[in-house]
């Protein structure tokens, strides 16, 4: 994994929506709009290494990305969101509602923060901005191992 610290960059506006709300999940029956493209992202670390994955509920697709031994869990979570944004950009969606679920509040809060000192977070924000320029993008927290 490359060095990730950058000179601070400030982002004053975001073009996507963030939802971090436990009440949204308490009844275990969240309402997901039928017309939405739905993605789940996750990152992990184990003795054998680190990796990220994305799973599309709509569309039905999944991808995994091995990241070697030195990525942090935070980096794996951000990388999963980054790859999800890239996949949706690759698919050239326009005028869609795209929901990206992550169980990492740290990653989601970093993406919504004003000050960014992580190159990967900055890269992810760039990809999300491109995606959100043509679509309605919602990043939402889901409790880990919810489904």
C-alpha positions in Angstrom: 0.0 0.0 0.0 1.4 3.4 -0.9 2.0 6.2 1.7 -1.3 7.9 2.2 -0.7 11.2 4.0 -1.1 14.3 1.9 -0.9 18.0 2.6 -4.4 19.0 4.0 -7.0 19.7 1.4 -10.3 21.4 2.3 -13.6 20.4 0.8 -16.4 22.9 1.5 -19.2 21.2 -0.3 -20.2 17.6 -1.0 -22.4 16.5 -3.9 -23.6 13.3 -2.2 -25.8 12.6 0.8 -24.6 10.8 3.9 -26.9 8.9 6.3 -25.6 7.6 9.6 -28.7 6.8 11.6 -29.2 3.8 13.9 -32.9 4.5 14.0 -33.0 3.7 10.3 -32.0 0.1 11.1 -33.7 -0.6 14.5 -36.8 -2.2 13.0 -34.6 -4.5 10.8 -36.8 -3.7 7.8 -35.2 -0.7 6.1 -37.0 0.8 3.1 -34.8 0.7 0.0 -36.4 2.4 -3.0 -37.2 -0.1 -5.8 -35.6 2.1 -8.5 -32.2 2.5 -6.6 -29.0 0.8 -7.6 -27.8 -0.8 -4.3 -24.2 -1.6 -3.4 -22.5 -2.8 -0.2 -18.9 -2.2 0.5 -16.5 -3.7 3.0 -12.8 -3.9 3.9 -11.0 -6.4 6.1 -7.7 -7.3 7.6 -6.5 -10.8 8.5 -3.3 -12.5 9.2 -3.0 -13.4 5.5 -3.5 -9.8 4.3 -6.0 -7.1 3.6 -8.7 -6.7 1.0 -11.8 -4.9 -0.1 -15.0 -6.0 -1.7 -18.1 -4.6 -3.2 -21.4 -6.4 -3.7 -24.2 -5.2 -5.9 -27.7 -6.1 -4.9 -29.0 -4.2 -7.9 -27.2 -4.9 -10.2 -26.2 -8.4 -9.1 -22.4 -8.2 -9.2 -19.5 -8.6 -6.8 -15.8 -7.8 -6.9 -12.9 -8.4 -4.5 -9.6 -6.5 -4.3 -6.6 -8.0 -2.5 -4.5 -5.2 -1.0 -1.5 -6.9 0.4 -0.3 -7.0 4.0 0.2 -3.3 4.9 -3.1 -1.6 4.3 -5.0 -0.4 7.3 -8.7 -1.4 7.9 -9.6 2.2 7.3 -7.8 2.2 3.9 -9.5 -1.1 2.9 -12.9 0.5 3.7 -12.2 3.7 1.7 -10.8 1.6 -1.2 -14.0 -0.4 -1.3 -16.1 2.8 -1.6 -13.6 4.1 -4.2 -13.9 0.9 -6.3 -17.7 1.0 -6.0 -17.7 4.6 -7.4 -15.3 3.6 -10.2 -17.6 0.6 -11.1 -20.6 2.9 -11.3 -18.7 5.4 -13.4 -17.6 2.6 -15.7 -21.2 1.6 -16.2 -21.9 5.2 -17.4 -25.1 5.6 -15.3 -27.0 8.8 -15.7 -30.0 10.1 -13.7 -29.9 7.1 -11.3 -30.3 6.9 -7.6 -27.2 5.0 -6.3 -27.0 3.8 -2.7 -23.7 2.8 -1.3 -23.8 1.1 2.1 -20.7 0.8 4.3 -20.4 -0.5 7.9 -17.5 1.9 8.5 -18.6 5.1 10.2 -14.9 6.2 10.2 -14.7 6.0 6.4 -18.1 7.7 5.9 -17.2 10.5 8.3 -13.8 11.0 6.7 -15.6 11.4 3.3 -17.9 14.0 4.8 -15.2 15.9 6.7 -14.0 19.4 5.8 -10.3 18.6 6.1 -8.8 15.7 4.2 -5.2 14.4 4.9 -5.5 11.0 3.2 -4.7 10.7 -0.5 -7.1 7.8 -0.8 -9.9 9.8 0.8 -9.2 12.6 -1.6 -9.2 10.2 -4.6 -12.5 8.6 -3.4 -14.0 12.1 -3.0 -13.0 12.8 -6.6 -14.6 9.7 -7.9 -17.8 10.2 -5.9 -18.0 13.8 -7.2 -17.8 12.5 -10.8 -20.5 9.9 -10.1 -22.7 12.4 -8.3 -22.4 15.0 -11.1 -24.7 12.7 -13.1 -26.6 10.8 -10.4 -28.1 11.1 -7.0 -25.5 9.4 -4.7 -26.3 8.4 -1.2 -23.7 6.9 1.2 -25.3 5.2 4.1 -24.0 3.4 7.2 -25.3 -0.1 7.9 -24.5 -1.9 11.1 -21.8 -4.5 10.5 -23.1 -8.0 9.8 -26.7 -6.6 9.6 -28.0 -9.0 6.9 
